Amino acid sequence: MERGLVQGVDAQRVPHKGRRRRRSSHVRGVIAARAVHPRLHRIVAWASSQWPPSGAKKIAVAAILTLQVTAMVLTLRYSKTTARYLSSTAVVCAEFVKMLVCVVVLTWTYGAGIGDHLMQELLMKPRDMVLVSVPAFLYLIQNNLLFYAMEHLDAAVYQVTYQLKILTTAICTVLMLDRRLTTQQWVALIVLTAGVALAQLQPPSKDQPKHSASLSSQTAGILALLVACFTSGFAGVYTEKLLKQTQASLWIRNLQLAVWSIVAGFIGIFSTNDGAVVMEKGFFDGYTQVVWCVVVLQACSGIVVALVIKIADNIVKNFSVAMSLLLSTVVSMVFQGFEPSPYFVVGAMLVLASVQLYSTSTTYVGHLPERRAAKDE
């Protein structure tokens, strides 16, 4: 009788075995990864159960981004005083490093199935790759607009006007993600814009020649800067939408973004004077250990920014970057003898006030469709 029961059970398992044989290579890769790294999956499951609530997660990732960007800014400032290198090549190198980190993490996760997984995500989904290319080329257009604006505007006008990207990001968040901000949050964002502009404002020195551009030239520069602000806001919110409203993992999205950012980076290099310098002196001319630290920190910044956007949003990211500006300036004053402008104290107070205003308000009034559904229930 027991043998009959066993045979009956085995007979019932036959269809399941056939089903297992027909599993895709992607699923086999995930199963292999779990078999090879069972401890890793137990750790991830435990960490997920111990992870703090949503609000605490946003604060945690925002604090990490603030510290990370502060370290990058300080290292970048130091590298500019000790080495002569092209910033455009460092950006491309950072994207290569980010790509390598993503591949390593995905290999650790999927094990033997990593090749099939990358083939599926990068080559078998051309529509996804085209969608991810949008922010990369928007940032390329933005950089060209910023260079044009620099040539036609005073430094003070440029620094103040460019901070409008904080407000354009909020506008794109409302329009593209169907979210609503409270009046207090809009006031906080306006105060943040003014605070960052004042904190970065440098009064013109006596030896600095005055900008003698014509009115039409200055108007063209302001228009280019305003378009760059909207391009920045749109690209950031578009990336947030890709990260939150698609099924691809954070690492796959970072990998896809890195691929297109490298393409856009090389186009930016060889479409400007940097291309001639690279052809003459080499791609890594002037690179030192400090410059490579900048490259690694910038790559980490790209990953952390994507994490902040996925868990929180672009507005929280802007607050984190603003706080890192203040923190890096204070550290530079203490350890590097940096002298900020007289406007810095006022700007810093406005930034801190904006953080208080925004954090004490409701994070979001919410998605309109979700609110209506809740009321109907």
Disulfide bonds with the S-S distance in Angstrom:
none
